[in-house]
Amino acid sequence: MSFGRMPSRSRSEPMGEINMTPLIDVMLVLVVIFMVTAPLMSNSLKLDLPRSDAAGPSQAPKPLLVALDGQGRTYVGEQRVDREQLVARATQAAEQDPKTEVQLRADRAAPYGQVAELIGVLQKAGLSRMAFVTDSAGGRPPTIPPHESQVPAR
């Protein structure tokens, strides 16, 4: 009877499997060491950065808010505009910054043809960046300026 000994094999047989446990243990220890020391590496670098009088990071241009209600009326911001005023405002915005984004809010009841025509007018004015504002599922609908009859008289 032999305690603590494996059954004897002949020395000519190759070992059929490799014990991976020690290799995995060492690799996990290395991963933990790198995870702990990596954040410390960037914090240990002390730099004295030069000052500059140049402008800070540029802010994104203010978007042009255009709305089309169900009756086909067009609004820029909260102000109702006709086609000529829309072209003038869009051209002015494009001249100030050609990268101005148009945020288009169109009512569900607005005919698709009017939406497409509105997009064409804005593109001809030089504004090619369009964003379509939608209602999120379960959120509140986007606000469209009130109907003229609902605006109190002054």
DSSP file (Angstrom, degrees, kcal/mol; ACC not computed):
  #  RESIDUE AA STRUCTURE BP1 BP2  ACC     N-H-->O    O-->H-N    N-H-->O    O-->H-N    TCO  KAPPA ALPHA  PHI   PSI    X-CA   Y-CA   Z-CA
    1    1 A M              0   0    0      0, 0.0     2,-0.5     0, 0.0     0, 0.0   0.000 360.0 360.0 360.0 130.1    0.0    0.0    0.0
    2    2 A S        -     0   0    0      3,-0.1     3,-0.4     0, 0.0     2,-0.4  -0.964 360.0-156.1-123.5 120.9    1.4    3.3   -1.0
    3    3 A F  S    S+     0   0    0     -2,-0.5     3,-0.1     1,-0.2     0, 0.0  -0.757  75.2   8.5 -94.4 138.3    0.1    6.5    0.4
    4    4 A G  S    S+     0   0    0     -2,-0.4     2,-0.4     1,-0.2    -1,-0.2   0.585  99.4 115.8  76.4   8.6    0.5    9.8   -1.5
    5    5 A R        -     0   0    0     -3,-0.4    -1,-0.2     3,-0.0    -3,-0.1  -0.889  61.5-130.0-114.4 145.4    1.9    8.2   -4.6
    6    6 A M        -     0   0    0     -2,-0.4     3,-0.1     1,-0.1    -3,-0.0  -0.565  43.7 -86.4 -83.3 153.2    0.4    8.2   -8.0
    7    7 A P        -     0   0    0      0, 0.0     2,-0.2     0, 0.0    -1,-0.1  -0.331  56.8-101.6 -57.1 140.0    0.1    4.9   -9.8
    8    8 A S        -     0   0    0     -3,-0.1     2,-0.3     1,-0.0    -3,-0.0  -0.417  39.3-167.9 -72.3 136.0    3.3    4.3  -11.6
    9    9 A R        -     0   0    0     -2,-0.2     2,-0.3    -3,-0.1    -1,-0.0  -0.820  32.0 -99.9-114.1 158.3    3.4    4.9  -15.3
   10   10 A S    >   -     0   0    0     -2,-0.3     3,-1.3     1,-0.1     0, 0.0  -0.602  29.2-127.6 -75.7 144.0    6.0    3.9  -17.6
   11   11 A R  T 3  S+     0   0    0     -2,-0.3    -1,-0.1     1,-0.3    -3,-0.0   0.586 101.4  70.3 -70.2 -11.1    8.4    6.8  -18.4
   12   12 A S  T 3  S+     0   0    0      2,-0.1    -1,-0.3     0, 0.0    -2,-0.0   0.678  77.7  91.6 -82.7 -16.7    8.0    6.3  -22.1
   13   13 A E  S <  S-     0   0    0     -3,-1.3     2,-0.1     1,-0.1    -4,-0.0  -0.623  79.3-124.4 -79.6 134.1    4.4    7.6  -22.2
   14   14 A P        -     0   0    0      0, 0.0     2,-0.3     0, 0.0    -2,-0.1  -0.439  33.0 -97.0 -73.8 153.8    4.0   11.3  -22.9
   15   15 A M        -     0   0    0      1,-0.1     3,-0.0    -2,-0.1     0, 0.0  -0.564  32.3-152.1 -71.7 128.8    2.0   13.4  -20.3
   16   16 A G        +     0   0    0     -2,-0.3     2,-0.3     1,-0.1    -1,-0.1   0.705  68.4  24.1 -80.1 -22.2   -1.5   13.7  -21.7
   17   17 A E        -     0   0    0      2,-0.0     2,-0.4     0, 0.0    -1,-0.1  -0.982  65.8-133.4-146.0 154.5   -2.6   17.0  -20.1
   18   18 A I        -     0   0    0     -2,-0.3     2,-0.8    -3,-0.0    -2,-0.0  -0.894  27.6-120.3-109.0 137.7   -1.0   20.2  -18.8
   19   19 A N        -     0   0    0     -2,-0.4     4,-0.4     1,-0.2    -2,-0.0  -0.685  30.2-178.4 -78.6 111.3   -2.1   21.6  -15.4
   20   20 A M     >  +     0   0    0     -2,-0.8     4,-2.4     1,-0.2     5,-0.2   0.578  59.2  89.5 -88.3 -12.3   -3.4   25.2  -16.4
   21   21 A T  H  > S+     0   0    0      1,-0.2     4,-2.4     2,-0.2     5,-0.2   0.902  87.3  46.7 -58.2 -47.7   -4.3   26.3  -12.8
   22   22 A P  H  > S+     0   0    0      0, 0.0     4,-2.2     0, 0.0    -1,-0.2   0.893 112.9  50.9 -63.4 -36.3   -0.8   27.8  -11.9
   23   23 A L  H  > S+     0   0    0     -4,-0.4     4,-2.2     2,-0.2    -2,-0.2   0.920 111.3  47.4 -65.1 -43.3   -0.7   29.6  -15.2
   24   24 A I  H  X S+     0   0    0     -4,-2.4     4,-2.4     2,-0.2     5,-0.2   0.894 110.3  53.3 -65.3 -40.1   -4.2   31.1  -14.7
   25   25 A D  H  X S+     0   0    0     -4,-2.4     4,-2.0    -5,-0.2    -2,-0.2   0.929 110.5  46.4 -60.2 -46.0   -3.3   32.1  -11.2
   26   26 A V  H  X S+     0   0    0     -4,-2.2     4,-2.1     1,-0.2    -2,-0.2   0.910 112.2  50.7 -64.2 -42.4   -0.2   34.0  -12.3
   27   27 A M  H  X S+     0   0    0     -4,-2.2     4,-2.3     1,-0.2    -1,-0.2   0.896 109.5  50.1 -65.0 -40.2   -2.1   35.7  -15.2
   28   28 A L  H  X S+     0   0    0     -4,-2.4     4,-2.3     2,-0.2    -1,-0.2   0.886 109.2  51.6 -65.6 -38.3   -4.9   36.9  -12.8
   29   29 A V  H  X S+     0   0    0     -4,-2.0     4,-2.2     2,-0.2    -1,-0.2   0.916 110.7  48.9 -63.6 -41.9   -2.3   38.3  -10.4
   30   30 A L  H  X S+     0   0    0     -4,-2.1     4,-2.5     2,-0.2    -2,-0.2   0.898 109.8  51.6 -64.2 -40.9   -0.7   40.2  -13.3
   31   31 A V  H  X S+     0   0    0     -4,-2.3     4,-2.4     1,-0.2    -2,-0.2   0.923 110.4  48.6 -62.4 -43.9   -4.0   41.6  -14.5
   32   32 A V  H  X S+     0   0    0     -4,-2.3     4,-2.0     2,-0.2    -2,-0.2   0.912 110.8  50.9 -63.1 -42.3   -4.8   42.8  -10.9
   33   33 A I  H  X S+     0   0    0     -4,-2.2     4,-2.3     1,-0.2    -2,-0.2   0.930 112.4  46.1 -61.6 -45.5   -1.4   44.5  -10.7
   34   34 A F  H  X S+     0   0    0     -4,-2.5     4,-2.1     1,-0.2    -1,-0.2   0.881 111.0  52.8 -66.1 -37.6   -1.8   46.3  -14.0
   35   35 A M  H  < S+     0   0    0     -4,-2.4    -1,-0.2    -5,-0.2    -2,-0.2   0.866 113.2  44.1 -66.2 -34.4   -5.4   47.4  -13.1
   36   36 A V  H  < S+     0   0    0     -4,-2.0     4,-0.5    -5,-0.2    -2,-0.2   0.888 119.4  40.2 -76.5 -39.5   -4.2   48.9   -9.9
   37   37 A T  H  X S+     0   0    0     -4,-2.3     4,-1.3    -5,-0.2    -2,-0.2   0.730  97.8  75.5 -85.8 -21.8   -1.1   50.6  -11.2
   38   38 A A  H >X S+     0   0    0     -4,-2.1     4,-1.0     1,-0.2     3,-0.6   0.919  96.4  46.7 -61.0 -46.7   -2.5   51.9  -14.6
   39   39 A P  H 3> S+     0   0    0      0, 0.0     4,-1.1     0, 0.0    -1,-0.2   0.841 109.6  56.2 -64.2 -29.4   -4.5   54.8  -13.1
   40   40 A L  H 3> S+     0   0    0     -4,-0.5     4,-1.3     1,-0.2    -2,-0.2   0.786  96.9  64.6 -71.5 -26.2   -1.5   55.8  -11.0
   41   41 A M  H << S+     0   0    0     -4,-1.3     4,-0.4    -3,-0.6    -1,-0.2   0.915 103.9  43.7 -64.8 -43.8    0.7   56.1  -14.0
   42   42 A S  H >< S+     0   0    0     -4,-1.0     3,-0.6     1,-0.2    -1,-0.2   0.830 113.6  51.4 -73.6 -30.4   -1.3   59.0  -15.6
   43   43 A N  H 3< S+     0   0    0     -4,-1.1    -1,-0.2     1,-0.2    -2,-0.2   0.719 101.2  62.0 -77.2 -20.7   -1.6   60.9  -12.2
   44   44 A S  T 3< S+     0   0    0     -4,-1.3     2,-0.8    -3,-0.2    -1,-0.2   0.644  80.6  94.4 -81.5 -12.6    2.1   60.7  -11.5
   45   45 A L    <   -     0   0    0     -3,-0.6     2,-0.6    -4,-0.4    -1,-0.0  -0.714  63.4-160.3 -83.8 112.4    3.0   62.7  -14.6
   46   46 A K        +     0   0    0     -2,-0.8     2,-0.4     2,-0.0    -2,-0.1  -0.835  12.8 179.3 -97.8 122.3    3.4   66.4  -13.5
   47   47 A L        -     0   0    0     -2,-0.6     2,-0.8     2,-0.0    -2,-0.0  -0.961  25.4-151.7-123.4 140.2    3.1   68.9  -16.3
   48   48 A D        -     0   0    0     -2,-0.4    -2,-0.0     0, 0.0     0, 0.0  -0.867  27.9-156.1-106.7  94.6    3.3   72.7  -16.1
   49   49 A L        -     0   0    0     -2,-0.8     2,-0.1     1,-0.1    -2,-0.0  -0.445  15.1-114.7 -76.8 142.5    1.1   73.6  -19.1
   50   50 A P        -     0   0    0      0, 0.0     2,-0.2     0, 0.0    -1,-0.1  -0.367  27.8-119.0 -72.5 155.5    1.6   77.0  -20.7
   51   51 A R        -     0   0    0     -2,-0.1     2,-0.4     2,-0.0     0, 0.0  -0.631  26.7-161.6 -92.0 153.3   -1.1   79.6  -20.7
   52   52 A S        -     0   0    0     -2,-0.2     0, 0.0     2,-0.1     0, 0.0  -0.993  24.3-151.8-137.8 143.9   -2.7   80.9  -23.8
   53   53 A D        +     0   0    0     -2,-0.4     3,-0.1     2,-0.0    -1,-0.1   0.402  64.0 117.9 -90.0   1.5   -4.7   84.0  -24.6
   54   54 A A  S    S-     0   0    0      1,-0.1    -2,-0.1     0, 0.0     0, 0.0  -0.227  78.1 -85.8 -66.2 159.0   -6.5   82.2  -27.4
   55   55 A A        -     0   0    0      1,-0.1     3,-0.1     0, 0.0    -1,-0.1  -0.254  47.1-109.4 -63.7 152.7  -10.2   81.7  -27.2
   56   56 A G        -     0   0    0      1,-0.2    -1,-0.1    -3,-0.1     3,-0.1   0.026  63.0 -47.1 -69.2-174.6  -11.5   78.7  -25.4
   57   57 A P  S    S-     0   0    0      0, 0.0    -1,-0.2     0, 0.0     2,-0.1  -0.319  71.4-107.0 -58.6 136.7  -13.0   75.7  -27.1
   58   58 A S        -     0   0    0     -3,-0.1     2,-0.2     1,-0.1     0, 0.0  -0.390  30.4-129.8 -69.8 140.8  -15.6   76.9  -29.6
   59   59 A Q        -     0   0    0      1,-0.1     3,-0.1    -2,-0.1    -1,-0.1  -0.588  30.5 -96.3 -87.3 152.6  -19.2   76.4  -28.7
   60   60 A A        -     0   0    0     -2,-0.2    -1,-0.1     1,-0.1    40,-0.1  -0.388  50.2 -98.3 -64.2 143.5  -21.5   74.8  -31.1
   61   61 A P        -     0   0    0      0, 0.0    40,-0.2     0, 0.0    -1,-0.1  -0.300  43.6 -97.4 -63.7 149.8  -23.5   77.3  -33.1
   62   62 A K        -     0   0    0      1,-0.1    39,-0.0    -3,-0.1     2,-0.0  -0.499  45.6-118.2 -68.0 129.7  -27.0   78.0  -31.9
   63   63 A P        -     0   0    0      0, 0.0     2,-0.7     0, 0.0    39,-0.2  -0.318  15.9-120.8 -71.3 153.8  -29.5   75.9  -33.9
   64   64 A L  E     -a  102   0A   0     37,-2.7    39,-2.5     2,-0.0     2,-0.7  -0.859  26.6-146.6 -92.3 116.7  -32.2   77.5  -36.0
   65   65 A L  E     +a  103   0A   0     -2,-0.7    12,-2.9    37,-0.2     2,-0.4  -0.772  22.0 177.1 -91.7 115.1  -35.5   76.2  -34.7
   66   66 A V  E     -aB 104  76A   0     37,-2.3    39,-2.8    -2,-0.7     2,-0.4  -0.965   4.9-172.2-120.6 133.7  -38.1   75.8  -37.5
   67   67 A A  E     -aB 105  75A   0      8,-2.6     8,-2.7    -2,-0.4     2,-0.4  -0.954  11.8-164.9-127.6 146.0  -41.6   74.5  -36.9
   68   68 A L  E     -aB 106  74A   0     37,-2.8    39,-2.7    -2,-0.4     6,-0.2  -0.984  17.1-154.5-128.5 117.6  -44.4   73.5  -39.2
   69   69 A D    >   -     0   0    0      4,-2.2     3,-1.7    -2,-0.4     6,-0.0  -0.254  35.1 -92.3 -87.8 179.6  -47.9   73.1  -37.7
   70   70 A G  T 3  S+     0   0    0      1,-0.3    -1,-0.1     2,-0.1    36,-0.0   0.716 123.8  54.9 -65.0 -22.7  -50.7   70.9  -39.0
   71   71 A Q  T 3  S-     0   0    0     39,-0.1    -1,-0.3     2,-0.1    39,-0.0   0.394 120.8-104.1 -92.0   3.1  -52.3   73.8  -41.0
   72   72 A G  S <  S+     0   0    0     -3,-1.7     2,-0.3     1,-0.3    -2,-0.1   0.599  70.5 147.1  88.3  11.3  -49.0   74.4  -42.9
   73   73 A R        -     0   0    0      9,-0.0    -4,-2.2     7,-0.0     2,-0.4  -0.621  38.6-140.4 -82.7 141.5  -47.9   77.5  -41.0
   74   74 A T  E     -BC  68  81A   0      7,-0.6     7,-2.5    -2,-0.3     2,-0.4  -0.829  17.3-172.0-106.9 139.7  -44.2   78.0  -40.5
   75   75 A Y  E     -BC  67  80A   0     -8,-2.7    -8,-2.6    -2,-0.4     2,-0.5  -0.975  16.2-157.8-128.8 142.3  -42.5   79.3  -37.4
   76   76 A V  E >  S-BC  66  79A   0      3,-2.7     3,-1.8    -2,-0.4     2,-0.5  -0.981  80.6 -35.9-115.6 115.8  -38.9   80.3  -36.7
   77   77 A G  T 3  S-     0   0    0    -12,-2.9    -2,-0.1    -2,-0.5   -10,-0.0  -0.628 125.8 -33.1  67.5-123.1  -38.4   80.1  -32.9
   78   78 A E  T 3  S+     0   0    0     -2,-0.5     2,-0.4    66,-0.1    -1,-0.3   0.331 119.3  98.3-106.1   3.4  -41.8   81.2  -31.5
   79   79 A Q  E <  S-C   76   0A   0     -3,-1.8    -3,-2.7    66,-0.0     2,-0.3  -0.803  71.9-128.8-102.6 131.2  -42.5   83.7  -34.3
   80   80 A R  E     -C   75   0A   0     -2,-0.4     2,-0.3    -5,-0.2    -5,-0.3  -0.581  33.7-177.2 -75.1 135.0  -44.7   82.9  -37.3
   81   81 A V  E     -C   74   0A   0     -7,-2.5    -7,-0.6    -2,-0.3     2,-0.1  -0.938  21.2-131.8-132.3 153.8  -43.1   83.7  -40.6
   82   82 A D     >  -     0   0    0     -2,-0.3     4,-2.3    -9,-0.1     5,-0.2  -0.380  44.7 -88.3 -92.3-177.9  -44.0   83.6  -44.3
   83   83 A R  H  > S+     0   0    0      1,-0.2     4,-2.3     2,-0.2     5,-0.2   0.889 125.9  49.3 -61.7 -42.1  -41.9   82.0  -47.0
   84   84 A E  H  > S+     0   0    0      1,-0.2     4,-2.4     2,-0.2    -1,-0.2   0.904 111.8  48.4 -66.3 -41.3  -39.9   85.2  -47.7
   85   85 A Q  H  > S+     0   0    0      2,-0.2     4,-2.7     1,-0.2    -1,-0.2   0.883 110.5  52.4 -65.7 -37.2  -39.1   85.8  -44.1
   86   86 A L  H  X S+     0   0    0     -4,-2.3     4,-2.8     2,-0.2     5,-0.2   0.931 109.8  48.1 -63.0 -45.5  -38.1   82.2  -43.7
   87   87 A V  H  X S+     0   0    0     -4,-2.3     4,-2.7     1,-0.2     5,-0.2   0.918 113.0  49.0 -61.1 -43.2  -35.7   82.4  -46.6
   88   88 A A  H  X S+     0   0    0     -4,-2.4     4,-2.3     2,-0.2    -2,-0.2   0.924 113.9  44.9 -63.5 -44.7  -34.2   85.7  -45.2
   89   89 A R  H  X S+     0   0    0     -4,-2.7     4,-2.3     2,-0.2    -2,-0.2   0.897 115.2  47.9 -67.3 -39.6  -33.7   84.2  -41.7
   90   90 A A  H  X S+     0   0    0     -4,-2.8     4,-2.4    -5,-0.2    -2,-0.2   0.912 112.5  48.5 -67.7 -41.9  -32.2   81.0  -43.1
   91   91 A T  H  X S+     0   0    0     -4,-2.7     4,-2.2    -5,-0.2    -2,-0.2   0.909 111.5  50.3 -63.7 -41.8  -29.9   82.9  -45.5
   92   92 A Q  H  X S+     0   0    0     -4,-2.3     4,-2.0    -5,-0.2    -2,-0.2   0.916 111.5  47.9 -62.3 -43.6  -28.8   85.1  -42.6
   93   93 A A  H  X S+     0   0    0     -4,-2.3     4,-2.3     1,-0.2     7,-0.2   0.889 111.8  50.2 -64.6 -39.0  -28.1   82.1  -40.4
   94   94 A A  H  < S+     0   0    0     -4,-2.4    -1,-0.2     1,-0.2    -2,-0.2   0.854 109.9  50.5 -68.7 -34.5  -26.1   80.4  -43.2
   95   95 A E  H  < S+     0   0    0     -4,-2.2    -1,-0.2     1,-0.2    -2,-0.2   0.877 111.0  48.7 -70.7 -36.8  -24.0   83.5  -43.8
   96   96 A Q  H  < S-     0   0    0     -4,-2.0    -2,-0.2     1,-0.3    -1,-0.2   0.930 138.3  -6.2 -67.4 -45.1  -23.2   83.8  -40.0
   97   97 A D    ><  -     0   0    0     -4,-2.3     3,-1.8    -5,-0.2    -1,-0.3  -0.832  56.6-158.0-153.8 111.0  -22.2   80.2  -39.8
   98   98 A P  T 3  S+     0   0    0      0, 0.0    30,-0.5     0, 0.0    31,-0.3   0.682  94.4  62.7 -64.3 -15.5  -22.6   77.7  -42.6
   99   99 A K  T 3  S+     0   0    0     28,-0.1    -5,-0.1    29,-0.1    28,-0.1   0.286  72.2 136.2 -92.0  11.2  -22.6   74.8  -40.1
  100  100 A T    <   -     0   0    0     -3,-1.8    29,-0.6    -7,-0.2     2,-0.4  -0.361  51.0-134.5 -60.4 133.6  -25.7   76.0  -38.4
  101  101 A E  E     - d   0 129A   0    -40,-0.2   -37,-2.7    27,-0.1     2,-0.6  -0.752   7.6-143.7 -93.4 136.6  -28.0   73.1  -37.6
  102  102 A V  E     -ad  64 130A   0     27,-3.0    29,-2.8    -2,-0.4     2,-0.8  -0.884   6.8-157.0 -97.7 123.7  -31.7   73.4  -38.4
  103  103 A Q  E     -ad  65 131A   0    -39,-2.5   -37,-2.3    -2,-0.6     2,-0.5  -0.892  15.9-160.9-101.8 107.9  -34.0   71.7  -35.8
  104  104 A L  E     -ad  66 132A   0     27,-3.1    29,-2.6    -2,-0.8     2,-0.6  -0.786  12.1-172.3 -99.1 123.5  -37.2   70.9  -37.7
  105  105 A R  E     -a   67   0A   0    -39,-2.8   -37,-2.8    -2,-0.5     2,-0.5  -0.964  10.1-179.5-113.0 116.6  -40.4   70.2  -35.8
  106  106 A A  E     -a   68   0A   0     -2,-0.6   -37,-0.2    27,-0.5   -36,-0.1  -0.967  26.6-122.3-120.5 132.5  -43.2   69.1  -38.0
  107  107 A D    >   -     0   0    0    -39,-2.7     3,-1.3    -2,-0.5   -38,-0.0  -0.337  23.2-120.3 -65.7 149.6  -46.7   68.3  -36.8
  108  108 A R  T 3  S+     0   0    0      1,-0.3    -1,-0.1    -2,-0.0   -39,-0.1   0.843 114.7  54.7 -59.3 -32.7  -47.9   64.8  -37.6
  109  109 A A  T 3  S+     0   0    0      2,-0.1    -1,-0.3     3,-0.0   -40,-0.1   0.581  82.3 109.3 -80.2  -8.9  -50.8   66.3  -39.5
  110  110 A A  S <  S-     0   0    0     -3,-1.3   -40,-0.1   -42,-0.2   -39,-0.1  -0.507  80.0-110.4 -69.6 130.8  -48.5   68.4  -41.7
  111  111 A P    >>  -     0   0    0      0, 0.0     4,-1.6     0, 0.0     3,-0.7  -0.335  18.1-127.6 -62.2 140.9  -48.5   67.1  -45.3
  112  112 A Y  H 3> S+     0   0    0      1,-0.2     4,-2.7     2,-0.2     5,-0.2   0.848 107.5  61.5 -58.3 -35.8  -45.2   65.4  -46.3
  113  113 A G  H 3> S+     0   0    0      1,-0.2     4,-2.3     2,-0.2    -1,-0.2   0.881 103.5  48.8 -60.4 -38.9  -45.0   67.6  -49.4
  114  114 A Q  H <> S+     0   0    0     -3,-0.7     4,-2.3     2,-0.2    -1,-0.2   0.874 110.8  50.5 -69.4 -36.6  -44.9   70.8  -47.2
  115  115 A V  H  X S+     0   0    0     -4,-1.6     4,-2.3     2,-0.2    -2,-0.2   0.935 112.2  47.1 -64.9 -45.3  -42.2   69.3  -45.1
  116  116 A A  H  X S+     0   0    0     -4,-2.7     4,-2.2     1,-0.2    -2,-0.2   0.892 112.3  50.1 -63.3 -39.8  -40.1   68.3  -48.1
  117  117 A E  H  X S+     0   0    0     -4,-2.3     4,-2.3    -5,-0.2    -1,-0.2   0.902 109.5  51.3 -64.5 -41.2  -40.7   71.8  -49.6
  118  118 A L  H  X S+     0   0    0     -4,-2.3     4,-2.2     2,-0.2    -2,-0.2   0.903 109.2  50.2 -62.9 -42.2  -39.6   73.4  -46.3
  119  119 A I  H  X S+     0   0    0     -4,-2.3     4,-2.3     1,-0.2    -1,-0.2   0.912 109.8  51.5 -62.2 -42.4  -36.4   71.3  -46.3
  120  120 A G  H  X S+     0   0    0     -4,-2.2     4,-2.4     1,-0.2    -2,-0.2   0.903 108.6  50.6 -61.3 -42.2  -35.7   72.3  -49.9
  121  121 A V  H  X S+     0   0    0     -4,-2.3     4,-1.5     1,-0.2    -1,-0.2   0.920 111.7  48.0 -61.8 -44.0  -36.1   76.0  -49.0
  122  122 A L  H  <>S+     0   0    0     -4,-2.2     5,-2.2     1,-0.2     4,-0.4   0.880 111.9  49.3 -66.2 -37.9  -33.7   75.7  -46.1
  123  123 A Q  H ><5S+     0   0    0     -4,-2.3     3,-1.2     1,-0.2    -1,-0.2   0.890 108.3  52.7 -69.6 -38.4  -31.1   73.8  -48.2
  124  124 A K  H 3<5S+     0   0    0     -4,-2.4    -1,-0.2     1,-0.3    -2,-0.2   0.820 103.9  58.3 -64.5 -29.4  -31.3   76.4  -51.0
  125  125 A A  T 3<5S-     0   0    0     -4,-1.5    -1,-0.3    -5,-0.2    -2,-0.2   0.607 128.8 -98.3 -75.5 -10.9  -30.6   79.1  -48.4
  126  126 A G  T < 5S+     0   0    0     -3,-1.2     2,-0.7    -4,-0.4    -3,-0.2   0.531  84.9 124.6 108.1   8.2  -27.4   77.3  -47.5
  127  127 A L      < +     0   0    0     -5,-2.2    -1,-0.3     1,-0.1    -2,-0.2  -0.887  19.7 159.7-103.7 111.9  -28.3   75.2  -44.5
  128  128 A S        +     0   0    0     -2,-0.7     2,-0.8   -30,-0.5    -1,-0.1   0.576  47.3  90.0-108.5 -11.7  -27.6   71.6  -45.0
  129  129 A R  E     +d  101   0A   0    -29,-0.6   -27,-3.0   -31,-0.3     2,-0.4  -0.784  57.1 178.0 -91.6 112.4  -27.5   70.2  -41.5
  130  130 A M  E     -d  102   0A   0     -2,-0.8     2,-0.4   -29,-0.2   -27,-0.2  -0.905  15.8-173.2-117.3 141.0  -31.0   69.1  -40.5
  131  131 A A  E     -d  103   0A   0    -29,-2.8   -27,-3.1    -2,-0.4     2,-0.6  -0.999  17.1-144.0-130.4 130.2  -32.2   67.5  -37.3
  132  132 A F  E     -d  104   0A   0     -2,-0.4     2,-0.5   -29,-0.2   -27,-0.2  -0.841  12.7-144.7 -97.5 120.4  -35.8   66.3  -37.0
  133  133 A V        +     0   0    0    -29,-2.6   -27,-0.5    -2,-0.6     2,-0.3  -0.722  26.1 177.9 -86.3 126.5  -37.3   66.8  -33.6
  134  134 A T        -     0   0    0     -2,-0.5     2,-0.4   -29,-0.1   -29,-0.0  -0.788  33.4-102.7-124.2 167.6  -39.6   63.9  -32.6
  135  135 A D        -     0   0    0     -2,-0.3     2,-0.1     7,-0.1     3,-0.0  -0.772  37.8-125.0 -88.5 132.3  -41.7   63.0  -29.6
  136  136 A S    >   -     0   0    0     -2,-0.4     3,-2.2     4,-0.4     2,-0.5  -0.489  37.5 -91.8 -74.8 150.2  -40.1   60.3  -27.4
  137  137 A A  T 3  S+     0   0    0      1,-0.3    -1,-0.1    -2,-0.1     3,-0.1  -0.475 115.1   6.1 -64.0 115.9  -42.3   57.3  -26.8
  138  138 A G  T 3  S+     0   0    0     -2,-0.5    -1,-0.3     1,-0.3     2,-0.1   0.342 110.3 109.3  92.0  -6.9  -44.1   58.1  -23.6
  139  139 A G  S <  S-     0   0    0     -3,-2.2    -1,-0.3     1,-0.1    -4,-0.1  -0.281  79.2 -86.0 -90.1-178.3  -42.7   61.6  -23.4
  140  140 A R        -     0   0    0     -3,-0.1    -4,-0.4     1,-0.1    -1,-0.1  -0.639  50.2-101.3 -88.1 150.8  -44.6   64.8  -23.9
  141  141 A P        -     0   0    0      0, 0.0    -1,-0.1     0, 0.0    -6,-0.1  -0.300  43.5 -93.9 -69.1 153.7  -45.0   66.2  -27.4
  142  142 A P        -     0   0    0      0, 0.0     2,-0.4     0, 0.0    -7,-0.1  -0.364  46.4-105.9 -65.2 148.0  -42.8   69.0  -28.6
  143  143 A T        -     0   0    0     -3,-0.1   -38,-0.0    -2,-0.0    -3,-0.0  -0.619  31.6-165.4 -81.5 129.6  -44.3   72.4  -28.2
  144  144 A I        -     0   0    0     -2,-0.4     3,-0.1     1,-0.1   -66,-0.1  -0.912  38.3 -94.2-107.2 138.8  -45.5   74.1  -31.3
  145  145 A P        -     0   0    0      0, 0.0     3,-0.1     0, 0.0    -1,-0.1  -0.163  54.1 -93.2 -52.4 148.0  -46.2   77.9  -31.0
  146  146 A P        -     0   0    0      0, 0.0     5,-0.1     0, 0.0    -3,-0.0  -0.188  44.4 -92.6 -65.6 155.8  -49.9   78.6  -30.3
  147  147 A H    >>  -     0   0    0      1,-0.1     3,-1.8    -3,-0.1     4,-0.7  -0.331  37.9-112.7 -63.2 148.6  -52.4   79.2  -33.0
  148  148 A E  G >4 S+     0   0    0      1,-0.3     3,-0.8     2,-0.2    -1,-0.1   0.838 117.9  56.3 -56.3 -35.2  -52.9   82.9  -33.8
  149  149 A S  G 34 S+     0   0    0      1,-0.2    -1,-0.3     3,-0.0    -2,-0.0   0.725 104.7  54.1 -71.1 -18.3  -56.4   82.9  -32.4
  150  150 A Q  G <4 S+     0   0    0     -3,-1.8    -1,-0.2     2,-0.1    -2,-0.2   0.593  85.2  97.6 -89.5 -11.6  -55.1   81.6  -29.1
  151  151 A V  S << S-     0   0    0     -3,-0.8     2,-0.0    -4,-0.7    -3,-0.0  -0.650  82.8-117.1 -79.2 127.1  -52.5   84.4  -28.7
  152  152 A P        -     0   0    0      0, 0.0     2,-0.1     0, 0.0    -2,-0.1  -0.352  29.7-113.4 -65.4 142.9  -53.9   87.1  -26.4
  153  153 A A              0   0    0      1,-0.1     0, 0.0    -2,-0.0     0, 0.0  -0.443 360.0 360.0 -74.8 148.2  -54.4   90.5  -28.0
  154  154 A R              0   0    0     -2,-0.1    -1,-0.1     0, 0.0     0, 0.0   0.399 360.0 360.0-110.9 360.0  -52.2   93.4  -26.8
